[in-house]
Amino acid sequence: MKEQKKYKIFGLLIYYILRILSKTYKVEKISAKGVMDENAVYVSWHNKIVPITVILDKLKKKAALASASKDGELISVPLEKFGYKVVRGSSGRDGAKGLLKMVKFLKEGYIVGTPVDGPKGPVYKVKPGMLFLAQKSGKAIIPIGAASKSKWVFSKTWDKIELPKPFSKIVCILGEPIYIKPDEDLKEVAEEVEKILLNLDKRAMRRLEL
């Protein structure tokens, strides 16, 4: 119980740091027409969670899946403060309760999502949970790439998570919607989404260099 309280306190601290930093960022969003508020499944890499949380801050109806572990408190507390409905649970096929709750939010018009290589990696490898959710719900996958002009990289974390520095420029690119057919092989879709996400990150980085 004490440990859980400690993680919640750290989570609150993370939120206030992000809220202060976010006021200083110069943000550019690039997206397909109508994509920014589409009722769909939004996916990204785990190490881009900070800039993407900032980018999606203004959206009203949004829900996210966070790990049920104690570490999940570090993510869920800031997300809730940023206005997300947070579902605790696994993003894999075995996380049935979490996915069912996400389906409910989708039906209610929310955008939903989670980093597809989280919560513990391997980095840049898409797990099937969000793809399975999109396939079964009939909603689109919206891939999101991001890059920051100046950032801290926490090299000791499994994903080398990025935190944009104060007054940094952030570019976020939302890709075209991806619809998954009922009979499609999710392993093949995962490989396609991996390539798209990596390409979107590269495009965002090139945009920063213009």
Contacts in CASP RR format, 6 or more apart in sequence:
PFRMAT RR
TARGET T0000
AUTHOR 0000-0000-0000
METHOD contacts of the structure
MODEL  1
MKEQKKYKIFGLLIYYILRILSKTYKVEKISAKGVMDENAVYVSWHNKIV
PITVILDKLKKKAALASASKDGELISVPLEKFGYKVVRGSSGRDGAKGLL
KMVKFLKEGYIVGTPVDGPKGPVYKVKPGMLFLAQKSGKAIIPIGAASKS
KWVFSKTWDKIELPKPFSKIVCILGEPIYIKPDEDLKEVAEEVEKILLNL
DKRAMRRLEL
3 70 0 8 1.000
4 70 0 8 1.000
4 73 0 8 1.000
7 70 0 8 1.000
7 71 0 8 1.000
7 72 0 8 1.000
7 73 0 8 1.000
7 74 0 8 1.000
7 77 0 8 1.000
8 73 0 8 1.000
8 77 0 8 1.000
10 73 0 8 1.000
10 74 0 8 1.000
11 73 0 8 1.000
11 74 0 8 1.000
11 77 0 8 1.000
11 78 0 8 1.000
12 77 0 8 1.000
12 78 0 8 1.000
12 81 0 8 1.000
14 74 0 8 1.000
14 77 0 8 1.000
14 78 0 8 1.000
15 77 0 8 1.000
15 78 0 8 1.000
15 81 0 8 1.000
15 82 0 8 1.000
18 50 0 8 1.000
18 53 0 8 1.000
18 54 0 8 1.000
18 78 0 8 1.000
18 82 0 8 1.000
19 81 0 8 1.000
21 163 0 8 1.000
21 164 0 8 1.000
21 166 0 8 1.000
22 54 0 8 1.000
22 57 0 8 1.000
24 166 0 8 1.000
24 167 0 8 1.000
24 168 0 8 1.000
25 54 0 8 1.000
25 164 0 8 1.000
25 167 0 8 1.000
25 168 0 8 1.000
25 169 0 8 1.000
25 170 0 8 1.000
26 167 0 8 1.000
26 168 0 8 1.000
26 169 0 8 1.000
26 170 0 8 1.000
27 54 0 8 1.000
27 55 0 8 1.000
27 169 0 8 1.000
27 170 0 8 1.000
27 172 0 8 1.000
28 169 0 8 1.000
28 170 0 8 1.000
28 171 0 8 1.000
28 172 0 8 1.000
28 207 0 8 1.000
29 36 0 8 1.000
29 55 0 8 1.000
29 172 0 8 1.000
29 174 0 8 1.000
30 171 0 8 1.000
30 172 0 8 1.000
30 173 0 8 1.000
30 174 0 8 1.000
30 207 0 8 1.000
31 173 0 8 1.000
31 174 0 8 1.000
31 175 0 8 1.000
32 174 0 8 1.000
32 175 0 8 1.000
32 176 0 8 1.000
32 177 0 8 1.000
35 142 0 8 1.000
35 174 0 8 1.000
35 175 0 8 1.000
35 176 0 8 1.000
35 177 0 8 1.000
36 59 0 8 1.000
36 174 0 8 1.000
37 59 0 8 1.000
37 111 0 8 1.000
38 111 0 8 1.000
38 140 0 8 1.000
38 142 0 8 1.000
38 177 0 8 1.000
39 106 0 8 1.000
39 109 0 8 1.000
39 110 0 8 1.000
39 111 0 8 1.000
39 139 0 8 1.000
40 111 0 8 1.000
40 112 0 8 1.000
40 134 0 8 1.000
40 139 0 8 1.000
40 140 0 8 1.000
40 141 0 8 1.000
40 142 0 8 1.000
40 177 0 8 1.000
41 106 0 8 1.000
41 111 0 8 1.000
41 112 0 8 1.000
41 113 0 8 1.000
41 130 0 8 1.000
41 133 0 8 1.000
41 134 0 8 1.000
41 137 0 8 1.000
41 139 0 8 1.000
41 140 0 8 1.000
41 141 0 8 1.000
41 142 0 8 1.000
42 56 0 8 1.000
42 111 0 8 1.000
42 112 0 8 1.000
42 113 0 8 1.000
42 141 0 8 1.000
42 142 0 8 1.000
42 144 0 8 1.000
43 113 0 8 1.000
43 114 0 8 1.000
43 115 0 8 1.000
43 116 0 8 1.000
43 126 0 8 1.000
43 130 0 8 1.000
43 141 0 8 1.000
43 142 0 8 1.000
43 143 0 8 1.000
43 144 0 8 1.000
43 193 0 8 1.000
43 197 0 8 1.000
44 52 0 8 1.000
44 115 0 8 1.000
44 116 0 8 1.000
44 143 0 8 1.000
44 144 0 8 1.000
44 145 0 8 1.000
44 146 0 8 1.000
44 197 0 8 1.000
45 115 0 8 1.000
45 116 0 8 1.000
45 117 0 8 1.000
45 123 0 8 1.000
45 124 0 8 1.000
45 145 0 8 1.000
45 159 0 8 1.000
45 197 0 8 1.000
45 201 0 8 1.000
46 115 0 8 1.000
46 117 0 8 1.000
46 118 0 8 1.000
46 119 0 8 1.000
46 121 0 8 1.000
46 123 0 8 1.000
46 159 0 8 1.000
46 161 0 8 1.000
47 123 0 8 1.000
47 157 0 8 1.000
47 159 0 8 1.000
47 160 0 8 1.000
47 161 0 8 1.000
47 162 0 8 1.000
48 115 0 8 1.000
48 144 0 8 1.000
48 145 0 8 1.000
48 146 0 8 1.000
48 162 0 8 1.000
48 201 0 8 1.000
49 75 0 8 1.000
49 115 0 8 1.000
49 161 0 8 1.000
50 161 0 8 1.000
50 162 0 8 1.000
50 163 0 8 1.000
50 164 0 8 1.000
51 146 0 8 1.000
51 147 0 8 1.000
51 148 0 8 1.000
51 162 0 8 1.000
51 164 0 8 1.000
51 170 0 8 1.000
51 172 0 8 1.000
52 144 0 8 1.000
52 145 0 8 1.000
52 146 0 8 1.000
52 172 0 8 1.000
53 78 0 8 1.000
53 79 0 8 1.000
53 82 0 8 1.000
54 164 0 8 1.000
54 170 0 8 1.000
55 144 0 8 1.000
55 146 0 8 1.000
55 170 0 8 1.000
55 172 0 8 1.000
56 62 0 8 1.000
56 111 0 8 1.000
57 82 0 8 1.000
59 111 0 8 1.000
61 108 0 8 1.000
61 109 0 8 1.000
61 110 0 8 1.000
61 111 0 8 1.000
62 83 0 8 1.000
62 84 0 8 1.000
62 85 0 8 1.000
62 110 0 8 1.000
62 111 0 8 1.000
62 112 0 8 1.000
63 84 0 8 1.000
63 85 0 8 1.000
63 86 0 8 1.000
63 87 0 8 1.000
63 102 0 8 1.000
63 105 0 8 1.000
63 110 0 8 1.000
63 111 0 8 1.000
63 112 0 8 1.000
63 113 0 8 1.000
64 79 0 8 1.000
64 84 0 8 1.000
64 85 0 8 1.000
64 86 0 8 1.000
64 87 0 8 1.000
64 112 0 8 1.000
64 113 0 8 1.000
64 114 0 8 1.000
65 86 0 8 1.000
65 87 0 8 1.000
65 88 0 8 1.000
65 89 0 8 1.000
65 91 0 8 1.000
65 98 0 8 1.000
65 102 0 8 1.000
65 112 0 8 1.000
65 113 0 8 1.000
65 114 0 8 1.000
65 130 0 8 1.000
66 72 0 8 1.000
66 75 0 8 1.000
66 76 0 8 1.000
66 79 0 8 1.000
66 86 0 8 1.000
66 87 0 8 1.000
66 88 0 8 1.000
66 89 0 8 1.000
66 114 0 8 1.000
66 119 0 8 1.000
67 75 0 8 1.000
67 88 0 8 1.000
67 89 0 8 1.000
67 90 0 8 1.000
67 118 0 8 1.000
67 119 0 8 1.000
68 88 0 8 1.000
68 89 0 8 1.000
68 90 0 8 1.000
69 119 0 8 1.000
71 119 0 8 1.000
72 88 0 8 1.000
72 119 0 8 1.000
75 119 0 8 1.000
76 86 0 8 1.000
76 88 0 8 1.000
79 86 0 8 1.000
80 86 0 8 1.000
85 105 0 8 1.000
85 110 0 8 1.000
87 98 0 8 1.000
87 101 0 8 1.000
87 102 0 8 1.000
87 105 0 8 1.000
88 98 0 8 1.000
89 95 0 8 1.000
89 97 0 8 1.000
89 98 0 8 1.000
90 98 0 8 1.000
91 99 0 8 1.000
91 114 0 8 1.000
91 116 0 8 1.000
91 118 0 8 1.000
91 119 0 8 1.000
91 127 0 8 1.000
91 129 0 8 1.000
91 130 0 8 1.000
92 99 0 8 1.000
92 127 0 8 1.000
92 128 0 8 1.000
92 129 0 8 1.000
92 132 0 8 1.000
93 128 0 8 1.000
93 129 0 8 1.000
93 132 0 8 1.000
99 129 0 8 1.000
99 132 0 8 1.000
99 133 0 8 1.000
102 112 0 8 1.000
102 113 0 8 1.000
102 133 0 8 1.000
103 133 0 8 1.000
103 136 0 8 1.000
103 137 0 8 1.000
105 112 0 8 1.000
106 112 0 8 1.000
106 133 0 8 1.000
106 137 0 8 1.000
106 139 0 8 1.000
107 137 0 8 1.000
111 142 0 8 1.000
112 133 0 8 1.000
113 130 0 8 1.000
114 130 0 8 1.000
116 126 0 8 1.000
116 127 0 8 1.000
116 129 0 8 1.000
116 130 0 8 1.000
116 131 0 8 1.000
116 193 0 8 1.000
116 197 0 8 1.000
117 123 0 8 1.000
117 124 0 8 1.000
117 125 0 8 1.000
117 126 0 8 1.000
117 127 0 8 1.000
117 159 0 8 1.000
118 127 0 8 1.000
118 159 0 8 1.000
120 158 0 8 1.000
121 127 0 8 1.000
121 158 0 8 1.000
121 159 0 8 1.000
123 158 0 8 1.000
123 159 0 8 1.000
123 160 0 8 1.000
124 194 0 8 1.000
124 197 0 8 1.000
124 198 0 8 1.000
125 190 0 8 1.000
125 194 0 8 1.000
126 190 0 8 1.000
126 191 0 8 1.000
126 193 0 8 1.000
126 194 0 8 1.000
126 197 0 8 1.000
127 190 0 8 1.000
128 186 0 8 1.000
128 187 0 8 1.000
128 190 0 8 1.000
130 141 0 8 1.000
131 141 0 8 1.000
131 180 0 8 1.000
131 186 0 8 1.000
131 189 0 8 1.000
131 190 0 8 1.000
131 193 0 8 1.000
132 186 0 8 1.000
133 139 0 8 1.000
134 140 0 8 1.000
134 141 0 8 1.000
134 178 0 8 1.000
134 179 0 8 1.000
134 180 0 8 1.000
135 180 0 8 1.000
135 181 0 8 1.000
135 182 0 8 1.000
135 184 0 8 1.000
135 186 0 8 1.000
135 189 0 8 1.000
138 179 0 8 1.000
138 180 0 8 1.000
140 177 0 8 1.000
140 178 0 8 1.000
140 179 0 8 1.000
141 177 0 8 1.000
141 178 0 8 1.000
141 179 0 8 1.000
141 180 0 8 1.000
141 193 0 8 1.000
142 174 0 8 1.000
142 175 0 8 1.000
142 177 0 8 1.000
142 178 0 8 1.000
143 174 0 8 1.000
143 175 0 8 1.000
143 178 0 8 1.000
143 193 0 8 1.000
143 196 0 8 1.000
143 197 0 8 1.000
143 200 0 8 1.000
144 172 0 8 1.000
144 173 0 8 1.000
144 174 0 8 1.000
144 175 0 8 1.000
144 197 0 8 1.000
144 200 0 8 1.000
145 172 0 8 1.000
145 173 0 8 1.000
145 174 0 8 1.000
145 175 0 8 1.000
145 197 0 8 1.000
145 200 0 8 1.000
145 201 0 8 1.000
145 203 0 8 1.000
145 204 0 8 1.000
146 170 0 8 1.000
146 171 0 8 1.000
146 172 0 8 1.000
146 173 0 8 1.000
146 201 0 8 1.000
146 204 0 8 1.000
147 170 0 8 1.000
147 171 0 8 1.000
147 201 0 8 1.000
147 204 0 8 1.000
147 205 0 8 1.000
147 207 0 8 1.000
147 208 0 8 1.000
148 162 0 8 1.000
148 164 0 8 1.000
148 165 0 8 1.000
148 168 0 8 1.000
148 169 0 8 1.000
148 170 0 8 1.000
148 208 0 8 1.000
149 164 0 8 1.000
149 168 0 8 1.000
149 169 0 8 1.000
149 170 0 8 1.000
149 208 0 8 1.000
150 164 0 8 1.000
150 165 0 8 1.000
150 167 0 8 1.000
150 168 0 8 1.000
150 169 0 8 1.000
151 162 0 8 1.000
151 163 0 8 1.000
151 164 0 8 1.000
151 165 0 8 1.000
151 168 0 8 1.000
152 162 0 8 1.000
152 163 0 8 1.000
152 165 0 8 1.000
153 160 0 8 1.000
153 161 0 8 1.000
153 162 0 8 1.000
154 160 0 8 1.000
154 161 0 8 1.000
154 162 0 8 1.000
154 163 0 8 1.000
164 170 0 8 1.000
169 208 0 8 1.000
171 204 0 8 1.000
171 205 0 8 1.000
171 207 0 8 1.000
171 208 0 8 1.000
172 204 0 8 1.000
173 200 0 8 1.000
173 203 0 8 1.000
173 204 0 8 1.000
173 207 0 8 1.000
175 196 0 8 1.000
175 200 0 8 1.000
178 189 0 8 1.000
178 192 0 8 1.000
178 193 0 8 1.000
178 196 0 8 1.000
180 186 0 8 1.000
180 189 0 8 1.000
END
